[in-house]
Amino acid sequence: MGIRKLSWDNWIEMDSYFLRYHDMKASELKKDFNAHVKYVDNAMTRDACFELYEELVRYLTHRYPKVYRLEGGKFFIQLDDGLHWSHRMGDQAGTEVASWATANSKELSIDEIHFRSERQTLRRLPRSKAVVFTVRSYFEPVTRIAQESHIPGRLAEAIRNWDETVSFYKGKSHWDKILLPYLDEQDQLQKERGIMEQNEEQSFPY
């Protein structure tokens, strides 16, 4: 975990996956809005919500003017595998407690394993003084990020250093015998190609 001061210019990040993730989240809200959105309806929270909307409109139209813009006072968006839920954890609407520790790993392949990382921000709104907490999930196939220099070895080392509590929480026993040999293989290939001799600080992307 890395903690650092946030620049306003980097408050909300966008990438080429934005539209797919946006559509997925919108679809989930249409299915059951109340299951995803909880709020206390009073003057204080309403003021904070309106301020947040104003801040987002101001930020997005200035930071990404080719994607977001205001027209006639209205805000449009111009834009020419399981982010919210893994099917291996069971039925999303089921009554059983979902956990990676009890996930179904039957016939799991390396192509199904994804690396997930979250970028979280905290920001106090200037008018209402409400604190806004955002979460941005990055979701990439392990087979893709393992092609980045130095990544396979570092990721394998980090996983092997997890204690029992973390290992159980992340369901390590369900996938470690698939993922770790793959990462070791990719790490060895990088060493054979001379990639490991490169400056890690220049090539390390995460």
N, C-alpha and C positions, 0 to 999 in steps of 0.2 A: 504494500500500500504506500502510495506517495501522496503527501499533502503539501500543497503550495498555494500561494496567493493567486487569485483568479483575475485575469485581465478582462475588462468589460467586453472588449472586442472578441473574446473567445468564450463568451458565456454559453451560447448555443452553437453546437457544431452540426454541420451537415455533410453528407457524402452521397455517393451514388446509390446507396440503399434506401435513401429517405422515402421515396414514393412507395416502395414495397412495404416498409415498416409502417408508414402512415396508414396505408390502406388496410393492413392487418389489424392495427389498433382500432381504426374506425369500425371495422367489421365486428370486433369483439364488443365495442360499446353498443352497437345496434342490437346485438344478441341479448345483452343484459346490462343496461346502463348502471343500475343500482348496485350490481355486484362489483363494479369497478370504481365507482365514484362515491365517496362518502364526504359529507360536509355538515357543518353546523351553520344553520341559516340565521344570521343576525346581522346587525348593522356593521359590526366590525369586520366580519368575514366577507360581507358583500363589498365593502370598501376595498379590502385587500384583493379580492378577485378582479374588480374593475381596474385597480391599479396594475395588477399583473398583466391583464389583457393589454392595457395601454403601453406598458413597458415592452411586451413582446412585439407588438405592432411597430413601435418605434425602433426596436433593435433589429428585427428581421428585415424591415424595409430599407434600413441603412446598411446593414451588414451583407445582405444578399439581395440587392436591388433587381437582379436579373430573374430572381425566382419569386419574390414577394413584392407587391406594390399596392398602393391605395388608389382606388378609382371611385370617385363620387362618394367618398367617405366610407367605402366598403373595402374589406381586406381580401383576393383571389389567389390563387396559387398557380403559377405558370411553370409547368415542367414538361419540356418537349422530350428453412426449415424450421421450424417451430420457435419463433422468438419468444412468444408468450407462454408456450406450454409444450412439453415434450410428450409425445404419445407413449413413450416408454415408462412414464410415471403413472400411467393409468388414465381413467376417464376424468376429464377436467371437471365434470359436474358430479363426480362420484362422491360418496360419503367417507371413503377411506382416506387416511392421512397420506398425502403424497410426499415422497422423499426420494432423493437420489440413492439413499442407503438401501432402499427396497425396490429400486427400479428394475424393470425387466431388461436383461441384457442378452436374451436369447438371440443367437445368430447375429450378434453385433459385429459390424465390420469397421475398419479404420476410416472408411469414407463417410460413415455416419457420425463420427466423433468430431465435435466442434469445440473450439476455444472461445470462451465467453469472458469478456471483461467489461466492467462498468465504470463510466466516468460520472462521478457525482459532484454536484456543486451546491453550495449554500450561499444565499444572497439575501441581505435585508433590504426590503423595499423602502425607499426614502420617505414616502408620505405616511403609509399605514404602519410602518415598522414591522410588518409581517416578514417572517423568514421563509424564503422559497427554496425548496429542496428539489433538485432535478436529478434524474438518472438517465444516462445515455448508455445503452447496451451496444457493445461491439461483438459481433458474432461471426466467426470465420471458421471454415473447415480446417482441421489440424493439418491435413495434407497440403493446404495452401501456405499456412504460416511456417510450416517446417521447411519451406524452400528459402526462407529468409536466412541470411548468414548468421551463425552463432545461435539461432533460436532453438533447434532441436536439443542440443546439449544443455542449454540453460533451463529449458522447460523440463527435461527429464530429471535434472538435478533438483529442481524446485519440488517436483512431485515426490521424489524419493526422500526428501527432507521433511515432508509433512509428518506431524505426530498422529497418534491413533485417533484423536478426536476429529481433526480435520479430514483425515482419510475416510473415516466412517461417514461424516457429513456429506462428503463429495462422492460417496459410493465408489471409492477407488477400487475395491475388490471386483467390481463389475467390468472394469475396462483396462486395468493396469497391464494385464498380460497381453493385451492387444496394442495399447498405445506405447508403452515403454520400449518394447523391442523395435517398433517402427521408428521411434525417436532416436534410439541408439544407432540404428542402421543409417538414418539420414545424417546424424552427427558424424559417423565414420566416413560417409561419402563426402561430406564437406571437408573433412581433414585430408582425404586423399586428393581432393581437387585443389588444395591449398587455400581454401576459403578462410580457414581458421587463422591464417597468417595475416589477414587483413586487420586493420585497426577496428576493434569492436565498437568504439564510441562513434565512429563514422557510419558503421553499417547497421547498428542496432536500432530498429525503428520504433520500439514500444517503450 
